[in-house]
């Protein structure tokens, strides 16, 4: 696989990828500023009183901060973005309003002193609707208000003035006045609760241990609460009353208890906090490891009984955030270049816990699909970065919450786990946590402890695995001598510009697909490795069985031919997942043609039965499109052959739906897969019947989310009566999900007037949509067959980015950049974007710049895949 040949046209743009504009329209903190502040500050304590009104868009706080200062020669920065200081005193001296700058408070030299300093601040702040700082959500059904915090990476200072960097650990004492009907949750458990006048109460929370500011939290509202306990630790789950019936409380408490027991034993370090709360919240983009008050997005919970895949994702996410209590919360990174120490470990450990502490014995398959494959995809992009990446500022860290930090990092750790041996690896982790508990640590300190338990040079491992980019390629050369195989040669093709990376792998020798393979372990210490033995001659050799190595596989000719005929019959489902991933990666590298891949799909996919393999292949056919995803339908030039393939898939999905067990997970999977791919008149007619409650598959009981899916697909193809369906469903479902469903259903309609309306709304957020509501429109506006309509708004696209490419709400701008670009797998659209980026890249935040570059590379990838397949598109200079 020649990764360096993909997307060559954007290489020159990436030469300045890290040279982005530093003067952002929003808060930021550079590494040099953080290091200078850390050298001066210590012994930080916050005492905060917050007043939360039952209505309105603002709240107020009074705060006392104590800190020790060693150097008073320069002013001191106190981070505070977006709020308004009403009064402020430093060491008894009143400070002028001019001390508050745009993004922070500047404490003057004249008021500072060596030793202990004290600040008193009275301030107000606005609630967020973008999950930054303290967010507000009003339930559209009950009109109840809920508040929740999200402080990572640099948003604690949107909630309160603070020294907001991970190595300035501090304690927080908190009191909160709120409506009497509300629950209030924070890092510690409340020690007193006092009623006040006018139906309000004051909650008092004792001081936290020394923590990074991004791990503090505050959540409030009239939550439904469930309680349990584990080993003397109180356990609570919080959710909105309107969502309560959809929360599998028994499962969550069981996974929580099993997870705590597993991690306590594995790390030989008991969970150190005095409670474990979990909150399931609306409009939260994902999940967050706030100390002892972990938050989860409601989006994980269907409005009906969860399927096994949905339950597995819930359990894995729960265990991921729980692992952070040790990796991230007890031991915290010193700066954001070590973000992977948090996220990769949580991803790897959650897979191990999923396997050992839950009913989901397919944990390593889940790990491959959710993390390893994500890492491989991200490593294909020219915006790839090292796992341990230099991060000059907090804002640049926002661009590395990606498949490298989570997926490749976790995959590399699994590889190290196998390389060192599971027992030695565990011993090293135990000492690391015990040594640096309630401190900050960095990569060098982590590796130094692991080195005690390894005979291999982990400094070399670190330099080559964590500080180099790209994915290596494994190729096996083998030839039988009669009925015997005596030697296997494994060639490691290193990623261009990198040094060889050693790793341990299991080599599978497969004779019959129905039998277990012979497995030979190999330590790959050089670019060419020879494994000698005496084995029966196999039909297929795979060099990364059990998925312990981190590398893509290039099939030798004999193995490839065998795979094409026998893939669905291979016994091991993880191996089948890996092979499908390798084949698709070869398509994306334009080395295995799209028609050849489609032939494998047609021959092998109909025979597949494993749910995770089925999902993976469906994803390559039509699912998860995006800037670094790509699908068969996206890459295939529109025309008769593509339509024929689409029709065959519709028929296959429908047949599998009819064959599935009534009411089972498989039936739901094929129902939703068929709905998502339906485009022909026959298929849309079937979707229309279901949307009207007619001729549903036996055992199907549609939930509201599935009904919105049906309605959205009909709106997407302007089916007669779809507008009325959407209108009636909107009335029936007044929930926040119903509102988002209605937005998506309208935005997806292929009508130029409708598109213009939503483009104008999104450009200035006329409706004051939350990020989640806006994304419902963004990611529905221009599905694949409507990309031509996106080109009508090219001028809006470029004008918006020029004005907003470095704005404070970069998540929203990122969504605009990903979904509104006018690209359509043709050079006549990609060339203008390439030129635009060449002229303007310094205007964009790192996150937005990365999205634009990935989108451009993906479009050029599409052009290259079509050219390799001999396809042509009008106006496509690449694929003539």
Buried (B, 14 or more C-beta within 10 A) or exposed (E): BEBEEBBEBBEEBBEEBBEBBEEBBBBBBBBEBBEBBBEBBEEBBBBBBBBBBBEEEEBBBBBBBBBBBEEBEEBBBBBBBBBBBEEBBBBEEEBEEEBBEEBBBBBBEEBBEEEEBBBBBBBEBBBBBBBBBBBBBEBBEEEBBBBBBBBBBBBBBBBBBBBBBBBBBBBBBBBBBBBEEBBBBBBBBBEEEEEEEEEBBBBBBBBBBBBBBBBBBBBBBBBBEBEBEBEEBBBBBBBBBBBBEBBBEEBBBBBBBBBBBBBBEBBEBEBBBBBBBBBBBBBBBBBBBBBBBBBBBBBBBBBBBBBBBBBBBBBBBBBBBBBBBBBBBBBBBBBBBBBBBBBBBBBBBBBBBBBBBBBBEBBBBBBBBBBBBBBBBBBBBBBBBBBBBEBBBBBBBBBBBBBBBBBBBBBBBBBBBBBBBEEBBBBBBBBBBBBBBEBBBBBEBBBBBBBEBBEBEBEEBBBBBBBBBBBBBBBBEBEBEEEEBBBBBBBBBBBEEBEBBBBBBBBBBBBBBEEEBBEBEBEBEEEEBEBEEEBEBBBBBBBBBBBBBBBBBBBBEBBBEBBBEBBBEBEBBBBBBBBBBBBBBBBBBBBBBBBBBBEBBEBBBEEBEBBBBBBBBBBBBBBEBBBBBBBBBBBBBEEEEBEEBBBBBBBBBBEBBEEBEEEEBBBBBBBBBBBBBBBBEEBBEBBBEBBEEEEEBEEBEBBBBBBBBBBBBBBBBEBEEBBEBBBEBBEEBEBBBBBBBBBBBBBBBBBEEBBBBBBEBBBEBEEEBBBBBBBBBBBBBBBBEBBEBBBEBBEBBBEBBEEBBBBBBBBBBBBBBBBBBBBBBBBBBBBBBBEBBEEBBEBBBBBBBBBBBBBBBBBBBBBBBBBBBEBBBEEBEBBE
